């Protein structure tokens, strides 16, 4: 159950994005025109291993961070929800990122 004070951004799997939604799309999935969208490719590494700025977080965590940063700086429209367009395997990767990446879990909820 989600508390009314939970200010994290909701992530939903599938469906049509509304006017206040952003889209997180797995590579190869069509993004509705006019939607703010970021794509990810499962299995494609983010930063290289041993990078001094951070630990490897994965493509979904990197994409969610980019979305949050763009929203915070005004480079993306203000969105209240993220609609995921992905295969079942891609949806699993998104769920894993939100469950296991500290920054993603702090900013987003399923």
C-alpha positions as CSV (number, residue, x, y, z in Angstrom):
1,X,0.0,0.0,0.0
2,X,1.3,3.4,-0.9
3,X,1.2,6.2,1.7
4,X,-0.4,9.5,0.7
5,X,2.9,11.2,1.6
6,X,4.8,9.0,-0.9
7,X,6.1,11.6,-3.4
8,X,8.0,9.1,-5.6
9,X,7.0,9.0,-9.3
10,X,4.7,6.0,-10.2
11,X,5.9,3.5,-12.8
12,X,3.2,1.5,-14.7
13,X,3.8,-1.4,-17.1
14,X,2.1,-0.9,-20.5
15,X,-0.8,1.1,-21.6
16,X,-1.2,4.4,-23.4
17,X,0.6,7.4,-21.8
18,X,-1.5,10.3,-20.8
19,X,-0.7,14.0,-21.1
20,X,1.2,14.1,-17.8
21,X,3.1,10.8,-18.4
22,X,6.7,10.1,-19.6
23,X,7.6,6.9,-21.5
24,X,10.4,4.5,-20.7
25,X,10.7,2.4,-23.8
26,X,12.8,-0.7,-24.5
27,X,14.8,-0.3,-27.7
28,X,12.6,-1.4,-30.6
29,X,9.3,-0.4,-29.1
30,X,7.3,2.4,-30.8
31,X,6.9,5.5,-28.7
32,X,3.7,7.5,-29.2
33,X,4.4,10.8,-31.0
34,X,4.4,13.9,-28.7
35,X,5.5,11.9,-25.7
36,X,8.6,12.6,-23.6
37,X,10.5,9.3,-23.9
38,X,13.8,7.7,-22.9
39,X,14.8,4.3,-24.3
40,X,16.9,1.6,-22.8
41,X,18.5,-1.6,-24.1
42,X,18.6,-4.5,-21.6
43,X,22.0,-6.0,-21.2
44,X,23.8,-2.9,-22.5
45,X,26.1,-1.6,-19.8
46,X,26.0,1.9,-18.5
47,X,29.3,3.3,-17.2
48,X,32.3,1.0,-17.6
49,X,33.3,-1.1,-14.7
50,X,35.8,0.7,-12.6
51,X,34.5,4.2,-13.5
52,X,35.5,6.5,-10.7
53,X,32.3,8.5,-10.7
54,X,29.9,5.7,-9.8
55,X,29.4,2.0,-9.8
56,X,27.8,0.3,-12.8
57,X,24.0,0.8,-12.4
58,X,22.6,-0.7,-15.6
59,X,20.7,0.8,-18.5
60,X,17.3,1.2,-16.8
61,X,18.7,2.9,-13.7
62,X,20.7,5.2,-16.0
63,X,17.6,5.9,-18.1
64,X,15.5,6.6,-15.0
65,X,18.2,8.9,-13.7
66,X,18.3,10.8,-17.0
67,X,14.5,11.2,-16.9
68,X,14.5,12.5,-13.3
69,X,17.3,14.9,-14.0
70,X,15.6,16.2,-17.2
71,X,12.3,16.7,-15.2
72,X,14.1,18.5,-12.4
73,X,16.0,20.9,-14.7
74,X,13.0,21.6,-16.9
75,X,14.5,20.0,-20.0
76,X,11.5,17.6,-20.0
77,X,7.9,18.4,-19.3
78,X,6.8,17.8,-15.7
79,X,5.5,14.2,-15.6
80,X,3.6,12.5,-12.8
81,X,4.0,8.9,-14.0
82,X,6.2,6.8,-16.2
83,X,4.6,4.3,-18.6
84,X,6.9,1.4,-19.5
85,X,6.7,0.0,-23.1
86,X,8.7,-3.2,-23.0
87,X,8.8,-6.9,-23.5
88,X,8.1,-9.1,-20.5
89,X,11.9,-9.4,-20.1
90,X,12.3,-5.7,-20.3
91,X,9.6,-5.2,-17.7
92,X,11.5,-7.5,-15.4
93,X,14.7,-5.4,-15.9
94,X,12.7,-2.3,-14.9
95,X,11.2,-4.0,-11.8
96,X,14.7,-5.1,-10.8
97,X,16.2,-1.7,-11.2
98,X,13.5,-0.1,-9.0
99,X,13.9,-2.8,-6.4
100,X,17.7,-2.9,-6.4
101,X,19.1,0.5,-7.4
102,X,19.0,2.9,-4.4
103,X,18.6,6.0,-6.5
104,X,15.8,4.6,-8.6
105,X,14.0,3.3,-5.5
106,X,14.2,6.7,-3.9
107,X,12.7,8.5,-6.9
108,X,10.3,5.9,-8.4
109,X,7.7,3.4,-7.2
110,X,5.9,0.5,-8.9
